[in-house]
Amino acid sequence: MTTTSKDPNREPKLLLGPGPSNVHPDVLEAMAQPMIGHLDPDFLKILDRVQVRLRALFGTTNPMTLPLSTTGSGGMEACFGNLLEPDDEVVVGVNGVFGNRMCDVANRIGARVTRVDAEWGRVLDDDAMSDAIRRVRPKAVAFVHAETSTGVHQPVEAISRAAHEIGAFVILDCVTSLAGLPVRLDDWGVDAAYSGTQKCIGCSPGLSPASFSPRAVERAGNRTIPCTSWYLDINLLAGYFGGERVYHHTAPISAIFGLDAGLRRIEQEGMAARVARHRDAAEALIAGLAEFGFEPLVEPAHRLPMLSSVRLPASVKKLGEAAVRRKLLADHAIEVGGGLGALAGEIWRIGLMGENARRENVARLLDALRKELG
């Protein structure tokens, strides 16, 4: 049997973009365990443990809480695809790229989409969302908890309450927030939520933790037409992720080994300490960037601690913001993210997620900027 070693010329990079984030050695070691079958009793014990830990992280008792074999965008498709049918009404809050993506996914299903837009960098207006919900009386209401394109932290409860007043389902994007901010699906009345493993959970990309309330599962089981995605149909997935463990697809064994290790690290640290660590690192970053003229895009009350969006100073624009980012990556092995959509060329998005939410990583970035910007 031949073996391969890692590329000796590949310098480890500090991933301070919007994801993926760096992975702890415990997670990498877990992913390197010998392969076993996806129906092996030993693997199913690990899968059981992962589902229990995901329930705790999502703040829910939902039995249908599972690691979907897809990325966060696939989790979005699973939530929309199971709850919506053609001609269903849906209200979507849009204040960034991923709210736009929700609209695209819903349109492709054939749903009738009502957008409620807010300025990028600001939260959705509770009253505007509530007015649209009462006027349209949609089947579902969807919005983003942590908008990765802008760094906005969206309050959930008022919008969710307005949705439930008219019997609508609530779909919540938790891709960037899960494991970095408190998530309380049951308390908030969220029916379907999805995330990704490559951000604050601190694992590799490729899995989308998701959770469906019993009410959502009932809706999926009483559709007039089947879910248009066989692969993401929770009626079928329930056979494998429920008690019977009936074959549906081959689970990504190594990725789930890694997720188990990542969730164990979160459990050991405790969410209160983890949230505080993310906030501390973000505060140090914002304070340090002021030296160079970077200004936060988002008001303090609604800033994400794990993803800071900052307006670019004249010094960076003069050099070319993409050129500066390339220099950071090539010469300092530090990745930061540029702006998307309307904010392209106007902001950087700097991630301090999971293992990376530490002051020493902030210091390393600031030192590299001093060398590049003088």
C-alpha positions in Angstrom: 0.0 0.0 0.0 1.4 3.4 -0.9 1.1 6.4 1.3 1.2 10.1 0.6 2.4 13.0 2.8 1.4 16.6 2.9 3.0 19.0 0.5 6.2 20.2 2.3 6.0 23.5 0.3 2.5 24.4 1.4 2.7 26.9 4.2 -0.3 26.8 6.6 -2.6 29.7 5.9 -4.5 31.7 8.4 -8.1 31.7 7.1 -9.6 35.0 8.1 -12.2 35.2 5.3 -15.9 34.5 5.5 -15.2 30.7 5.6 -13.8 28.1 5.7 -12.0 28.7 8.9 -8.9 26.8 10.3 -9.5 23.4 11.7 -8.2 22.1 15.0 -5.7 19.2 14.9 -8.3 17.1 16.9 -10.7 17.5 14.0 -8.1 16.6 11.4 -7.0 13.6 13.4 -10.6 12.4 13.7 -11.1 12.8 9.9 -8.0 10.6 9.4 -9.5 7.6 11.2 -9.8 4.3 9.3 -12.9 4.1 7.1 -15.9 2.1 8.3 -19.3 1.6 6.7 -22.1 4.0 7.0 -24.4 1.3 8.5 -21.7 -0.1 10.8 -23.0 0.0 14.4 -19.9 1.8 15.6 -20.5 4.6 13.1 -24.2 4.8 13.9 -23.3 5.4 17.6 -21.2 8.4 16.5 -24.1 9.6 14.3 -26.4 9.4 17.3 -24.0 11.4 19.4 -23.6 14.0 16.6 -27.4 14.4 16.4 -27.7 14.9 20.2 -24.9 17.5 20.2 -26.5 19.3 17.2 -29.8 19.6 19.1 -28.0 21.2 22.0 -26.2 23.7 19.6 -29.4 24.6 17.8 -31.3 25.0 21.1 -34.0 22.5 20.2 -35.5 19.1 21.0 -36.4 18.5 17.4 -35.9 14.8 16.6 -35.2 15.7 12.9 -31.9 17.4 13.6 -29.2 16.0 11.4 -26.0 16.7 9.5 -27.1 16.9 5.8 -24.6 15.6 3.3 -24.2 19.0 1.6 -23.0 22.5 2.2 -25.0 25.3 3.7 -26.5 26.2 0.4 -27.8 22.7 0.1 -29.3 23.1 3.6 -31.1 26.2 2.3 -32.5 24.1 -0.6 -33.6 21.4 1.9 -35.5 23.8 4.1 -37.3 25.6 1.2 -37.7 22.4 -0.9 -39.5 20.5 1.9 -41.8 23.3 3.1 -42.7 25.0 -0.2 -44.6 23.8 -3.2 -45.3 25.6 -6.5 -47.6 28.7 -6.0 -47.0 28.8 -2.2 -46.5 32.3 -1.0 -43.3 33.1 0.9 -42.0 36.3 2.4 -38.2 36.7 2.4 -36.2 39.3 4.2 -33.3 40.5 2.0 -30.4 42.6 3.3 -27.5 40.9 1.6 -26.4 38.2 -0.8 -27.9 35.3 1.1 -31.4 36.8 1.4 -31.2 37.2 -2.4 -30.2 33.5 -2.7 -33.2 32.5 -0.6 -35.4 34.3 -3.2 -33.7 32.5 -6.0 -34.2 29.1 -4.4 -37.9 29.8 -3.7 -38.4 31.1 -7.2 -36.9 27.9 -8.7 -39.4 25.9 -6.6 -42.2 27.9 -8.2 -43.2 29.7 -5.0 -44.5 33.3 -5.2 -41.9 35.5 -3.5 -42.5 38.7 -1.7 -39.3 40.5 -0.9 -38.8 42.8 2.1 -35.6 44.7 1.4 -33.3 46.6 3.8 -30.2 48.5 3.1 -27.1 46.2 3.1 -25.4 46.6 6.4 -28.6 47.2 8.3 -31.1 44.8 9.9 -34.5 44.0 8.5 -37.2 46.2 9.9 -39.5 44.3 12.1 -42.6 46.4 11.2 -41.9 46.1 7.5 -41.6 42.3 7.8 -44.7 42.1 10.0 -46.8 44.2 7.5 -45.8 42.0 4.6 -46.6 38.9 6.6 -50.1 40.1 7.5 -50.8 41.3 4.0 -49.5 38.3 2.1 -50.3 35.6 4.7 -47.5 33.4 3.3 -46.9 29.7 3.8 -43.4 30.5 5.0 -41.2 33.4 6.2 -37.5 33.2 5.6 -34.5 35.4 6.6 -30.9 35.2 7.6 -29.7 35.2 11.2 -26.1 36.2 10.4 -25.7 37.7 6.9 -22.3 36.7 5.8 -22.1 39.3 3.0 -22.5 42.2 5.3 -21.7 41.1 8.9 -25.2 41.9 10.2 -26.7 40.1 13.2 -30.5 39.9 12.7 -32.9 39.7 15.7 -35.3 36.8 15.2 -38.1 36.9 17.7 -40.4 39.7 16.5 -40.4 38.4 12.9 -40.9 34.8 14.0 -43.8 35.9 16.2 -45.5 37.7 13.4 -45.1 34.6 11.2 -46.7 32.3 13.7 -49.6 34.7 14.3 -50.8 33.8 10.8 -49.7 30.2 10.9 -46.6 30.5 8.6 -43.5 28.4 8.9 -40.2 30.2 9.8 -37.0 29.3 7.9 -33.7 30.7 9.4 -30.2 30.7 7.9 -27.8 30.0 10.7 -24.8 29.3 8.5 -22.5 31.8 10.1 -24.0 32.1 13.5 -24.2 28.5 14.7 -21.5 27.8 17.4 -20.5 31.5 17.6 -23.7 33.1 18.8 -26.5 31.6 20.9 -29.1 29.9 18.7 -32.5 29.0 20.3 -34.8 27.5 17.7 -37.4 26.3 20.1 -37.6 29.6 22.1 -37.7 31.6 18.9 -40.3 29.4 17.2 -38.2 28.5 14.2 -39.5 25.6 12.1 -36.5 24.9 9.8 -32.9 26.0 10.1 -29.6 25.2 8.5 -26.0 25.9 8.9 -22.5 24.9 7.7 -19.6 23.1 9.4 -16.8 25.2 8.0 -17.4 28.4 10.0 -17.8 28.7 13.7 -18.1 24.9 14.2 -14.5 24.7 13.0 -14.7 21.7 10.7 -14.2 21.1 7.0 -16.8 22.2 4.4 -19.3 19.7 3.2 -21.9 19.2 5.9 -25.0 21.3 6.6 -26.4 20.8 10.1 -30.1 21.3 9.9 -33.2 21.0 12.1 -36.9 20.6 11.3 -39.6 21.1 13.9 -42.3 18.3 14.2 -44.7 20.8 12.6 -42.3 21.1 9.6 -41.9 17.4 9.4 -45.7 17.0 9.3 -45.9 19.6 6.6 -43.3 17.7 4.5 -45.2 14.5 5.0 -48.6 16.0 3.8 -47.5 17.8 0.6 -49.7 17.5 -2.5 -46.6 16.7 -4.6 -43.3 15.1 -3.4 -40.3 17.2 -2.6 -38.7 18.0 -5.9 -35.3 16.9 -4.5 -35.1 13.2 -3.9 -31.8 13.6 -2.2 -33.0 16.3 0.3 -36.5 14.9 0.9 -36.7 14.7 4.7 -39.4 12.0 4.5 -36.7 9.8 3.0 -33.9 11.0 5.1 -35.9 10.2 8.2 -35.5 6.5 7.4 -31.7 6.8 7.9 -31.5 9.6 10.5 -34.3 8.2 12.6 -34.4 5.0 14.6 -34.5 2.5 11.8 -31.3 3.6 10.0 -32.6 2.5 6.6 -30.1 3.1 3.7 -30.8 6.4 1.8 -27.3 7.5 0.7 -23.7 6.8 1.7 -23.0 9.3 4.5 -19.7 11.2 4.3 -18.0 9.1 7.1 -14.8 11.1 7.5 -16.6 14.4 7.6 -18.9 13.2 10.3 -15.9 11.9 12.3 -14.6 15.4 12.1 -17.9 17.0 13.1 -18.1 14.7 16.1 -14.7 16.0 17.2 -15.6 19.6 16.5 -18.8 19.4 18.5 -16.9 17.8 21.3 -14.6 20.8 21.5 -17.6 23.1 21.5 -19.2 21.1 24.3 -16.0 21.2 26.4 -15.5 24.9 26.0 -19.1 25.7 26.7 -21.1 28.1 24.6 -21.0 31.0 27.0 -17.2 31.0 26.9 -17.2 30.5 23.2 -19.5 33.4 22.5 -17.4 35.6 24.8 -14.2 34.6 23.0 -15.7 35.5 19.6 -16.8 38.9 20.9 -13.5 39.6 22.5 -11.6 38.9 19.3 -14.0 41.0 17.2 -13.6 44.0 19.6 -9.8 43.7 19.3 -10.0 43.6 15.6 -12.3 46.6 15.2 -10.1 48.6 17.6 -6.9 47.6 15.8 -8.1 48.3 12.3 -8.9 51.9 13.3 -5.1 52.5 13.1 -5.3 52.1 9.3 -8.6 54.0 8.8 -10.9 51.0 8.4 -14.4 51.8 9.6 -17.1 49.2 10.5 -20.0 48.9 8.1 -22.5 47.8 10.7 -23.7 49.7 13.8 -22.4 48.2 17.1 -25.7 46.8 18.3 -26.1 44.6 15.2 -22.5 43.6 14.4 -21.6 39.9 14.0 -18.6 39.0 16.3 -17.5 36.2 13.9 -17.6 38.3 10.7 -16.6 41.9 10.6 -17.4 44.0 7.6 -15.2 47.1 7.3 -15.2 50.0 4.9 -11.9 50.4 3.1 -9.6 53.4 3.8 -8.2 55.4 0.9 -4.7 53.8 1.4 -6.1 50.4 0.5 -8.2 51.6 -2.4 -5.2 53.4 -3.8 -3.2 50.2 -3.8 -6.1 48.2 -5.1 -8.0 46.3 -2.4 -7.8 43.0 -4.3 -4.0 43.5 -4.7 -3.6 44.1 -1.0 -5.5 40.9 -0.3 -3.3 39.0 -2.7 -0.2 40.3 -0.9 -1.6 39.3 2.5 -2.1 35.8 1.1 1.1 35.5 -0.8 3.5 37.1 1.6 1.9 36.6 5.0 -0.3 33.5 4.4 -3.4 35.4 5.6 -6.7 35.2 3.8 -9.3 37.9 4.1 -12.5 38.3 2.1 -13.6 41.0 -0.3 -17.1 42.5 -0.6 -19.9 40.9 -2.6 -22.6 42.3 -4.8 -23.2 46.0 -4.1 -20.3 46.1 -1.6 -17.7 44.6 -3.9 -14.6 46.9 -3.8 -16.0 48.8 -0.9 -15.5 46.5 2.1 -13.5 43.7 3.4 -15.1 40.8 5.3 -12.8 39.5 8.0 -13.8 36.3 9.7 -12.8 35.3 13.3 -14.6 32.0 13.4 -14.3 28.9 15.6 -10.6 28.3 16.4 -9.6 31.5 14.7 -11.5 33.8 17.2 -8.4 34.6 19.2 -6.5 37.8 19.8 -3.2 36.3 18.6 -4.7 36.0 15.1 -5.9 39.6 15.2 -2.4 40.6 16.1 -0.9 38.7 13.2 -3.2 40.4 10.7 -2.5 43.8 12.1 1.2 43.2 11.9 0.9 42.2 8.3 -1.1 45.3 7.5 1.5 47.5 9.1 4.1 46.0 6.8 1.9 46.4 3.7 0.3 49.8 4.4 3.3 51.4 6.2 
